[in-house]
Amino acid sequence: MAKQCDVCGRKSKKDASRSHSNVKTIKRQHINLQSKKVNGVTLKICTKCLKTLEK
């Protein structure tokens, strides 16, 4: 399963690490996913959506 929020659909982003000689190395920045049971169904929810669900 992809590292994607089941509520809002957010995914990981591409970013670059830069060395001292300015060589670019591509890396992934994953979102903070948590498994949470909502209405009897287990979902992978990002923490941003989790905070709004609790309100």
N, C-alpha and C positions, 0 to 999 in steps of 0.2 A: 504494500500500500504506500502511496506517495506521502511525503511529509507535507500535508496540506490540511488546513482547517476545514472541518465538515460544515461549519456554520457560515463563515464569510468567504472561504475559498482562498485565503492567503497562502502563499508558497514561499519557498526559500528564494533568496536573491543572490545574484553573482556580485562578487566584490574582488578587489585586487590587493594582494600584499605587495608592498614595494620594498625591495632590498636597498642597501646603502648605495649600490650602483644603479638604482632606479629600474631594475629588472622587474617586470610585472609577472606575478604568479596568481592565476585565477583560483579563487576559493569560494565556497558556498557559505552563506550565512543563513542557518536554519531558524525557523520561528520556534517559539517556546510552546510546544504542544503538550497538553495534559489529557489523560483519559478521564472522562467524567460521565456518569450515568445521568441522563436527562430524560424524564418521562419513561423510565424503564429501558432505554436504549443507550448503549455505551457509544460515546462519540469521542473523536479526537478534536479537542477545542483549543484554540490558542488562548493565551492568558488575557489578551485584550477583550475577546468575546466573553470569557469567563467572568471578568469583572463587570461587564454590562449585564450579563444574565443574573448576577446576584443582586443588582439594583432592581 
